[in-house]
């Protein structure tokens, strides 16, 4: 996958974020590695009311949409910022 396709994937993922939940999740994931319960707790602290099952689904969906970005070489990932 090239850098433009990865960018498009990220932009599309975030365009559908009506409540800011996806952006909040990305913010948490960029801070480090967390378990699903820890992510849920952080989202709840940020004002989102989400269940453990909902958190798991959100993380799974994000991973499926953003996985192609992980396949890019490190130098290309830096260009996404």
C-alpha positions in Angstrom: 0.0 0.0 0.0 1.3 3.4 -0.9 1.2 6.5 1.3 -1.7 8.1 -0.5 -3.9 5.0 -0.1 -3.0 4.9 3.6 -3.8 8.6 4.0 -7.2 8.1 2.2 -8.0 5.2 4.5 -7.3 7.3 7.6 -9.2 10.3 6.3 -12.2 8.1 5.5 -12.1 6.5 8.9 -12.1 9.8 10.6 -14.7 11.5 8.4 -17.3 9.1 9.8 -16.5 10.1 13.3 -19.6 12.1 14.4 -19.0 12.1 18.1 -15.3 12.2 18.3 -15.0 8.6 19.6 -12.7 7.4 16.8 -10.4 10.4 17.3 -10.4 9.7 21.1 -9.5 6.0 20.4 -6.6 7.0 18.1 -5.4 9.4 20.7 -5.3 6.6 23.3 -3.7 4.2 21.0 -0.9 6.7 20.2 -0.1 7.0 23.9 0.9 3.4 24.3 -0.4 -0.2 24.6 -3.5 -0.7 26.6 -5.9 -3.6 27.2 -9.6 -3.3 26.1 -10.7 -2.6 29.7 -8.1 0.1 30.1 -9.2 1.7 26.8 -12.8 1.6 27.9 -11.9 3.3 31.2 -10.0 6.0 29.4 -12.9 6.6 27.0 -15.3 6.8 29.9 -13.0 9.3 31.6 -13.2 11.4 28.3 -17.0 11.5 28.6 -17.9 8.6 26.3 -20.4 6.1 27.6 -19.3 2.8 26.1 -19.5 -0.8 27.2 -16.7 -3.3 27.2 -18.2 -5.1 24.3 -18.6 -1.8 22.4 -15.0 -0.9 23.1 -13.8 -4.3 21.8 -15.9 -3.8 18.6 -14.5 -0.2 18.2 -10.9 -1.4 18.5 -11.5 -4.3 16.2 -13.0 -2.1 13.5 -10.3 0.5 13.9 -7.6 -2.2 13.5 -9.3 -3.6 10.4 -9.5 -0.1 8.8 -6.1 1.1 9.8 -4.1 -2.1 9.5 -2.8 -1.1 6.0 -1.0 1.8 7.6 1.0 -0.6 9.8 2.3 -2.3 6.6 4.0 0.9 5.5 7.7 1.4 6.1 8.4 3.6 9.2 9.6 6.5 7.1 6.3 6.6 5.2 4.2 6.5 8.4 6.0 9.6 9.6 4.7 11.4 6.5 1.1 10.8 7.6 1.5 13.2 10.5 
